[in-house]
Amino acid sequence: MFLANLLPRFQMIFDPGFARFKRKVHDLFKSDPNYSRTKLRRFFRGIARGERIVYHNDCYMVSSYLPPQASQPFLTYIKGGTYPDQLFTSIAYMKRAAPLSTYLCVTNACHFDCVHCSAKNRRGKPSFKTAEWIGLIREIQNAGAAMIGFTGGEPVLRKDMEELISAVDDRSATILFTSGKDFTRERAVSFKKAGLDILSVSLDSADPDTHSYMRNDKKAFQYALNAIRFARDAGLYVLVQPVVFKKELTKEKLFNLFRLVHKQGAHEVRIHQPVPSGILLDTEDTREIFLTQADREHLFEIQNAANRRLWGFPKVSSFPFTESPEKFGCSAGMKHAYVTSDGELFPCDFLPLSFGNVMEEGFKPVFDRMQRQMGIPKERCWTARLAPHIKGKTAPTNPETSAKICQCIQASEYPRFYADLQSSNDILPFNN
């Protein structure tokens, strides 16, 4: 455990609100014959593995891939299991009635022309009207999703963004992704009043020239810094999300970024690795772009070193660690889903595999169809492994082709988080 977690850990122990929250979690699980207090401890320990804890707005951000602990959306996450009488088993074996998180591409419009844009080849059709998005949000929440994200393109460009945010009730946490351009102090306040919980700001480097190159805009660096400050001042939880190319993966460069964004007010840096999607799917020379397993191990060392710091750094997390066999693995299409601007449902933002149109068929039937093809969580990000099967095909693929591609690569063992919750004598309501 990181020393930096001692204070929030003590706070959790003596916080009556957190005690009530844990009792609610226990009450949701206790009817499950496979549940025990020991497994409850494993559940919380697995979520916290490798994480630095941040206290924010009376809740505890343990893993930003899940809703904050002691929040209503975290309880929604638990209730989103397939089997109401066996909610613990539903989590342990990844059986979802709805994805934990669903991201909505509410616009394809964007200020920038990023060198790693995953949505580059999907910009063609307009987005839906306000009422249509609100109707979909209600469907997604009623299905049981605990986190709803607004992405693009650049969602700040939508003048009705506050109306879309406010359509999400307190069953779900909300996150909005932005480059920072056109994100004003006034917009930060209005987003907060509308109910936004998390603002994620794209910032790839502490070096202005590097970030400006990545985003193809000379002012991109300052836009991002402004957005971080404005969001922090408005009371939002502020995530900074860099896409770290192999050539930028050094302790010095990342520590410089951590120091910079901490001074601006960021609560967390969540590191992405580049993936073969969008522009990068067809990039020929990738030697300085994609990370090897050795690179990922080096990233984990940097991440842990940063989280051991007692002050001066934000919380640091990364997709490669979260999606590793030591944590949750990749749960695309099961715990996460992505809706394109024209209503197609993908397993994630980076996999252009359509399983149907949610505006035409409804969210729940399309999600159920997708989840049936996914199998169990994979040991790491699925996008890189599926890229050879997607390259050369028209994006997005149709549901039949998507199902065939998914069957090419299936996992046989659960990542550690799930394996630790399972027992050989579990009573299962399904054929495993």
Phi, psi and omega in degrees: 000140178288140177301328179298343180272353184299313181297308178296330177296313177298320179298320178297320182298319186260006181272111180298329178294322179289325176298318178296321178299313181295326176294321177296320177298313178302317181297326178290328184271336198294338178283350182280122181295342181269000184268148173209165177298324178298317180290331175297318177296321178296323179301307181290324179294321180295321177296322185278350184302122178076010185250146169262134187267134178239128176270126183208128176052047176068015178229173183238113177275100180269306172231124182284000174278348174239163174296159178300145176285145187080017178247157176298319179301329177296321177293326175298320177304315180293317182291347183280010177288158182293325188248103185302328180274352179223063182291326177295315178298322178300320178288315185298330183246014178052061175245107189245134169282337178206154176295149172303311182233141174228125179256137183248122175276092188278353174197149172266348181294140182206145179287327194256171176227072190290145183289345181241022186301123180276344183255010188305316185269015181246010183270094179212317186258147180289162178277174182276168178283166183307309184298325180292318177295320180297320177298319178293319178303317179297319177300314183296317178293319180294332176289331177122017179289138184260344178223134176236125182248147178245119184222187182201219018045199179241102184297337179299337180291342178283124180287341180261019185300321178299323180292322178292317179299315183291345177287343179274118180275183191286004174288337185232144171277156182236144177222140178235136183255131183215154171278341182103340180291135183069009176268100185267169176299321180294322179291324178300315180295317182291326175295318179298315179297328180287343177116010178293137180261316188231134170249126177253121184250130178280121175210112190271342186199155173282349178269118183304321182293321180295314181294320180297323176296315182298327185257354180057043177206124185294337182258007185301322182298312182291324176303316183294315180298319178299316182298320179300312181296314182298318182293318179297316180297331181278352178094012178279154169281125189251117174258139170248128184241100173270144167263113189258109175288158181307319183290344180261001186274082173227153180299319182298312182294318181288321177297323176298320178294317180299315180297316183300309186286333175297318179295330180279345177114008180291142176274330188208145167249125180243109190273131173259144166265147176295143180231153180285081181215149180061233180301317186287349177294327184253008179287129185277311182265102185247014185298330180257013184248295188280146181272141171273174177297324177297322177297318180295321177297321177296320177299318180298322178297317178296316179301312181293321179297321179293318182288344176281345179293135182278336179204165176089350180233151171279175168299140179236126175230172179207146174298317180303323178285314182300326181265016180273167177298339181280351181231244186267343190068189179265122183246027179303134179084354178239296180266349181222148177212159184222131179251124180286171182295341177251017168095003179284139180261120178251159173297325176202176184298334190256357181247102183281056178252110181272139174246012178134171182256118185288336178285337180266320186256344188098152185291311188300311180297325180288319177298316179300319178298316180295313184299326180298334182270350191277335185075230179243167180306141182271163186285342175200179183313127185283336187301315182297322183285331181270348184308315180299333180278343182262327185303132179091348179268153177290127182260137356278158175287156179282166185304322181293315178294320179301316180297319180295319180296318181297328180287348180294326184226112177233150180269154179245344180232141178284143171300166191303317182307314182284318181301323181292341181266353184262155175224154183294336181258020179299141174268112188255135178274017182210167176275117184270000000 
